[in-house]
Amino acid sequence: EKSDFALLAWAQEAKIKARNIRTAPINVKGLIDVIPEIRKMTVQKPKEFCPKLKEMLTECGIALVFLPHLKGSFLQGASFVDGNKIVVGLTARGKDADKFWFSLFHELGHIILGHVGKNGGTTEQDEQDADVWSRDELIPLEAFKMFKEKQNFSVASVKRFAKENKIAPGIVVGRLQNEGCIEYNMLNELKEHYVITV
């Protein structure tokens, strides 16, 4: 399939870029320890968090690379083992902040849940598990449930909930849209649009 060749080319490009990144040995426990720190970065600008994020991940044996969007695909990111490191590649061009963070946490979820490096690649169940992990790591399930029950999704309410949970408001909006609480054309003014240089 043409799309498979494009995907392989994208993964190869990620691999080549990652070869220039020196990492410590793979340390999944270390990654688990820094997840709360990474989550705090959601309220920062890319130029603030990108260097720090990359550095924190290299200390866990992970090379983070940004690549252009693969035309005609829904690919947001991928993670795989290359030699003695894990490569996490993310598509970066013109990305809403909520999609960027969800994609990143999804790939980190694959690593933490032990999906990376499995024979035969990830299963549909692995993908669902990584989605759930990413979703609930970004916004704790109980807190979100209580917020949803109030049925108040005004700008002020979303901002207040985001501040209480130390998360970017756009991530809350993305989750509300994704779960059908609000329409996809609502509250988009709270979403930040990232431009990350590739």
C-alpha positions as CSV (number, residue, x, y, z in Angstrom):
1,E,0.0,0.0,0.0
2,K,1.1,3.5,-0.9
3,S,0.2,4.7,2.7
4,D,2.4,2.0,4.2
5,F,5.4,3.2,2.2
6,A,4.8,6.8,3.4
7,L,4.6,5.6,7.0
8,L,7.8,3.6,6.7
9,A,9.5,6.7,5.2
10,W,8.2,8.8,8.1
11,A,9.5,6.3,10.7
12,Q,12.8,6.1,8.9
13,E,13.1,9.9,9.0
14,A,12.3,9.8,12.8
15,K,15.0,7.1,13.3
16,I,17.6,9.1,11.4
17,K,16.9,12.3,13.3
18,A,17.0,10.4,16.6
19,R,20.4,9.0,15.9
20,N,21.9,12.5,16.5
21,I,20.3,12.5,20.0
22,R,22.4,11.0,22.8
23,T,20.3,9.4,25.4
24,A,20.8,7.7,28.8
25,P,19.8,4.0,28.9
26,I,16.1,3.3,28.7
27,N,14.5,3.9,32.1
28,V,10.8,3.4,32.3
29,K,10.6,4.0,36.0
30,G,12.4,7.3,35.5
31,L,9.8,8.2,32.9
32,I,6.9,7.4,35.3
33,D,8.6,9.7,37.9
34,V,8.8,12.7,35.5
35,I,5.2,12.4,34.1
36,P,3.8,14.9,36.7
37,E,6.6,17.4,35.7
38,I,5.8,16.9,32.0
39,R,2.1,17.5,32.7
40,K,2.9,20.9,34.2
41,M,4.4,22.0,30.9
42,T,1.0,22.1,29.3
43,V,0.6,25.7,30.5
44,Q,3.9,26.8,28.9
45,K,4.7,28.0,25.4
46,P,6.6,25.5,23.1
47,K,9.8,27.6,23.2
48,E,9.8,27.2,27.0
49,F,8.9,23.5,27.3
50,C,10.4,21.9,24.1
51,P,14.1,22.0,25.2
52,K,13.3,20.9,28.8
53,L,10.9,18.2,27.6
54,K,13.5,16.8,25.2
55,E,16.2,16.8,27.9
56,M,14.0,15.1,30.5
57,L,13.1,12.4,28.0
58,T,16.7,11.8,26.9
59,E,17.5,11.1,30.6
60,C,14.9,8.3,30.4
61,G,16.4,6.8,27.2
62,I,13.9,8.4,24.9
63,A,14.7,10.5,21.8
64,L,11.9,12.9,21.0
65,V,11.8,14.2,17.4
66,F,9.3,16.4,15.6
67,L,8.5,15.7,11.9
68,P,6.2,17.3,9.3
69,H,2.7,16.0,9.0
70,L,2.4,13.0,6.7
71,K,0.1,14.1,3.9
72,G,-3.0,12.1,3.6
73,S,-2.6,10.3,6.9
74,F,-4.1,10.6,10.4
75,L,-0.7,9.9,11.9
76,Q,-0.1,12.0,15.0
77,G,2.9,10.1,16.4
78,A,4.8,6.8,16.8
79,S,7.1,5.2,19.2
80,F,9.6,2.3,18.7
81,V,12.8,0.9,19.9
82,D,16.0,1.7,17.9
83,G,19.1,0.1,19.3
84,N,19.5,1.2,23.0
85,K,16.9,4.0,22.9
86,I,13.2,4.5,22.3
87,V,12.3,6.9,19.6
88,V,9.1,9.0,19.9
89,G,8.2,10.9,16.7
90,L,5.4,13.4,16.7
91,T,3.9,15.4,13.8
92,A,4.3,19.0,14.7
93,R,3.0,21.3,12.0
94,G,0.0,23.5,12.8
95,K,-1.1,21.5,15.8
96,D,-3.6,22.5,18.5
97,A,-2.1,22.2,21.9
98,D,-4.6,19.6,23.1
99,K,-3.8,17.3,20.2
100,F,-0.1,17.8,20.7
101,W,-0.3,16.8,24.4
102,F,-2.7,14.0,23.9
103,S,-0.4,12.5,21.1
104,L,2.7,12.9,23.3
105,F,1.0,11.3,26.4
106,H,-0.4,8.5,24.1
107,E,3.1,7.6,23.0
108,L,4.5,7.8,26.5
109,G,1.6,5.6,27.6
110,H,2.7,3.0,25.1
111,I,6.1,3.0,26.7
112,I,4.9,2.9,30.3
113,L,2.3,0.2,29.5
114,G,5.0,-2.0,28.0
115,H,3.7,-1.9,24.4
116,V,6.8,-0.6,22.7
117,G,9.1,-3.3,21.3
118,K,6.4,-6.0,21.4
119,N,6.6,-8.7,18.7
120,G,4.0,-7.9,16.0
121,G,3.6,-4.3,17.1
122,T,0.7,-2.8,19.0
123,T,-2.8,-4.2,19.0
124,E,-6.1,-2.3,18.8
125,Q,-6.5,-2.9,22.5
126,D,-3.0,-1.4,23.1
127,E,-4.1,1.7,21.2
128,Q,-7.3,2.0,23.3
129,D,-5.3,1.5,26.6
130,A,-2.8,4.2,25.6
131,D,-5.7,6.5,24.7
132,V,-7.3,5.9,28.2
133,W,-4.0,6.3,30.0
134,S,-3.2,9.6,28.1
135,R,-6.7,11.0,28.7
136,D,-6.8,10.2,32.4
137,E,-3.1,11.2,33.1
138,L,-3.8,14.7,31.6
139,I,-7.1,15.2,33.4
140,P,-7.8,12.9,36.3
141,L,-11.0,10.8,35.8
142,E,-12.7,11.6,39.1
143,A,-12.1,15.4,38.8
144,F,-13.4,15.4,35.2
145,K,-16.5,13.3,36.2
146,M,-17.4,15.9,38.9
147,F,-16.9,18.7,36.5
148,K,-19.1,17.1,33.8
149,E,-21.9,16.5,36.4
150,K,-22.2,20.2,37.0
151,Q,-23.1,20.7,33.3
152,N,-21.6,24.2,33.3
153,F,-19.2,24.5,30.3
154,S,-18.9,28.3,30.1
155,V,-15.5,29.9,29.3
156,A,-15.1,31.0,33.0
157,S,-16.0,27.5,34.3
158,V,-13.6,25.7,32.0
159,K,-10.8,28.2,32.8
160,R,-11.5,27.7,36.5
161,F,-11.4,23.9,36.3
162,A,-8.2,24.0,34.2
163,K,-6.5,26.3,36.8
164,E,-7.6,24.1,39.7
165,N,-6.1,21.1,37.9
166,K,-3.0,22.9,36.6
167,I,-3.7,22.1,33.0
168,A,-4.1,24.2,29.8
169,P,-7.8,25.1,29.2
170,G,-7.6,23.9,25.6
171,I,-6.9,20.4,26.8
172,V,-10.2,20.5,28.8
173,V,-12.0,21.8,25.7
174,G,-10.6,19.0,23.6
175,R,-11.8,16.4,26.1
176,L,-15.3,18.0,26.3
177,Q,-15.5,18.0,22.5
178,N,-14.2,14.4,22.3
179,E,-16.7,13.1,24.8
180,G,-19.6,14.9,23.1
181,C,-20.3,17.3,26.0
182,I,-19.9,20.3,23.6
183,E,-19.9,20.7,19.8
184,Y,-16.5,20.7,18.0
185,N,-17.1,24.4,17.1
186,M,-17.5,25.5,20.7
187,L,-14.9,27.1,23.0
188,N,-12.1,26.8,20.4
189,E,-11.0,30.3,21.5
190,L,-9.5,28.6,24.6
191,K,-7.3,26.3,22.4
192,E,-3.8,27.3,21.7
193,H,-2.3,26.7,18.3
194,Y,1.4,25.5,18.5
195,V,4.0,26.2,15.8
196,I,6.8,23.8,16.6
197,T,9.8,24.0,14.3
198,V,10.7,20.7,12.7
